[in-house]
Amino acid sequence: MEEFSRIASGIKGLDQILDGGLIKGASYIVQGRPGAGKTILSNQIAFHHAAGGGSVLFVTLLSESHDRLFQALGTLDFFNAQRLGNDISYVSVFQTMREEGLDAVVQLLRRETKRRKATLLVFDGLLNARDRADTDFDVKTFVAEVQGQAAFVGCTVLFLTSASLEETSPEHTMVDGVIEMGDMLAGVRTVRQLQVRKSRGSKALGGLHKFEIDRRGITVYPRIETVFAEAPEACELPSARMSTGLLLLDDLMEGGLPAGSITLVAGPTGSGKTTLGLHFLARGTADEPALHFGFFENEKRLRTKAASLGIALPEPDSSSLTIRNRALGEQLIDRLAHELIDEVQERQVKRLFIDGLGGFERAAVHRDRLLEFFATLTNKLRSLGVTTMATWETREILAPEVHAPFGQVSAVLDNLVLLRQFEENHELRRSISIQKMRESVFDFAPRQYAFAQDGFKIDEGQRVNAKGSAASATAAS
């Protein structure tokens, strides 16, 4: 099957959704209410196309000059005033449409496209052209003539409109693709989202994808369930083990964590989840790079904490350890996932500590996709050969029962380590137990632990019975 020739949009994430970019010579409708981001998206594509050697004709229905448009675009990184009038030409057809009608606009576009040898045509104002038409047939005729001339010279067309056109509208039936931009309220926050509603001749990633607008312009974050939708390849389970950083815990696991596995450390606040992760990260080397990806503590606080517990982390300028902190704020769950995967691939990370998974949960707008999201993320990390330790904070600080962090947790985890706190004789005691290790034997008996000068200290000879009371290793066995 012959592949379509495509042009890159220059918008991170959008080309992934469009199966490689815009089809050369095809026509697209970009629709969304005022303020949705259509003008920024189309101009970002235009400037990227011009930077790659293309010629852009940007047609508007503005009655005034384009100075205000350029002033707004000037705040964005992709804008380059030196390209104006050279690689990118802005033309207003307001007077022509008002005085002479759609036929005259078509003639003008045909003439300007040919004269400027345009390879990308942006028509901002399809709604106005629609209102100027007497019948649906006139709309079809206008669209057909514009895209026919453009396709003849290999020019790609973007029609921008503020109308929310139905799939049966004449415009939709004529074009090759429809990209819809919008937003939604999630609690008190506004979340921008994009959907490819039509993609003739190519397989676009379906559904809603979040995007944001900042100084870079538009960045799209495709849902990871669509980007990494393929089932993980069957492969032999690795026999290698990776140390947790605690020798006794390694012994309980018959040698440490299986390489490439996903381990969840669950426990209440203050139980030592981050401390356990610091031990794991401290074993990072240049050949076995480590990454901390967290939401609550920056690098300075983490290093101060590690030093106070006698845990020697690799030096800040070392390639053995990278620390990334993502403040909760108004995060997007797919942005976090893409940033994490990019970091792992770029640095060829072998040890990953996510502190904690609740940060992803807080960023989720649609919570009913959490299981699929985590399943996709963990499968991708396994495929990259990363040994991952992640934390989840349980709600119970002192309680005999512990609830799973989210439904069907065992479906996405290989190993589960549980940290618990209980009160005995008016004293706070802590226990650690291995609840699950997939395809591996392990010692499941709970052990007491405490914080010492050298960090997380497991009591080798002190097991804990089901009621939380301590028992000697000999008696328990």
WOZITA-V831948 format. One record per backbone hydrogen bond with DSSP energy under -1.0 kcal/mol. NH is the residue of the N-H (numbers start at 1). CO is the residue of the C=O. Records with the same first field share a line. If there is no record, write none. Layout:
NH = CO ; CO
//
This chain:
7 = 22
14 = 11
15 = 11
17 = 13
18 = 14
19 = 16
20 = 15
22 = 7
24 = 5
26 = 23
28 = 157
29 = 177
30 = 159
31 = 179
32 = 161
36 = 33
41 = 37
42 = 38
43 = 39
44 = 40
45 = 41
46 = 42
47 = 43
48 = 44
49 = 45
50 = 46
51 = 47
52 = 48
53 = 50
54 = 49
56 = 87
57 = 120
58 = 89
59 = 122
60 = 91
70 = 66
71 = 67
72 = 68
73 = 69
74 = 70
75 = 72
76 = 73
77 = 215
79 = 76
83 = 80
84 = 81
85 = 88
86 = 83
88 = 83
89 = 56
91 = 58
93 = 60
97 = 93
98 = 94
99 = 95
100 = 96
105 = 101
106 = 102
107 = 103
108 = 104
109 = 105
110 = 106
111 = 107
112 = 108
113 = 109
114 = 110
115 = 111
116 = 112
118 = 113
119 = 55
120 = 55
121 = 156
122 = 57
123 = 158
124 = 59
125 = 160
126 = 160
129 = 125
130 = 126
131 = 127
132 = 128
139 = 135
140 = 136
141 = 137
142 = 138
143 = 139
144 = 140
145 = 141
146 = 142
147 = 143
148 = 144
149 = 145
150 = 146
151 = 147
152 = 148
153 = 149
154 = 151
155 = 150
156 = 119
157 = 26
158 = 121
159 = 28
160 = 123
161 = 30
165 = 163
169 = 166
173 = 169
175 = 171
176 = 27
177 = 27
178 = 198
179 = 29
180 = 195
181 = 31
182 = 193
184 = 191
186 = 189
189 = 186
191 = 184
193 = 182
194 = 209
195 = 180
197 = 178
198 = 178
200 = 176
202 = 199
204 = 202
205 = 17
209 = 194
211 = 192
212 = 219
214 = 217
217 = 214
219 = 212
220 = 12
221 = 210
226 = 223
227 = 223
228 = 224
242 = 257
250 = 246
251 = 247
252 = 248
253 = 249
254 = 251
255 = 250
256 = 250
257 = 242
259 = 240
261 = 258
263 = 388
264 = 415
265 = 390
266 = 417
267 = 392
271 = 268
276 = 272
277 = 273
278 = 274
279 = 275
280 = 276
281 = 277
282 = 278
284 = 281
285 = 288
290 = 320
291 = 351
292 = 322
293 = 353
294 = 324
295 = 355
302 = 298
303 = 299
304 = 300
305 = 301
306 = 302
307 = 303
308 = 304
309 = 305
310 = 307
311 = 306
313 = 311
318 = 315
322 = 290
324 = 292
326 = 294
336 = 332
337 = 333
338 = 334
339 = 335
340 = 336
341 = 337
342 = 338
343 = 339
344 = 340
345 = 341
346 = 342
347 = 343
349 = 344
350 = 289
351 = 289
352 = 387
353 = 291
354 = 389
355 = 293
357 = 391
359 = 356
361 = 357
362 = 358
363 = 359
364 = 361
369 = 366
370 = 367
373 = 369
374 = 370
375 = 371
376 = 372
377 = 373
378 = 374
379 = 375
380 = 376
381 = 377
382 = 378
383 = 379
384 = 380
385 = 382
386 = 381
387 = 350
388 = 261
389 = 352
390 = 263
391 = 354
392 = 265
394 = 267
411 = 408
412 = 409
414 = 262
415 = 262
416 = 436
417 = 264
418 = 433
419 = 266
420 = 431
422 = 429
424 = 427
427 = 424
429 = 422
431 = 420
432 = 447
433 = 418
435 = 416
436 = 416
438 = 414
440 = 437
443 = 252
447 = 432
448 = 462
449 = 430
450 = 457
452 = 455
455 = 452
457 = 450
459 = 448
462 = 459
463 = 471
464 = 446
465 = 469
468 = 465
471 = 463
473 = 461
476 = 472
477 = 473
//
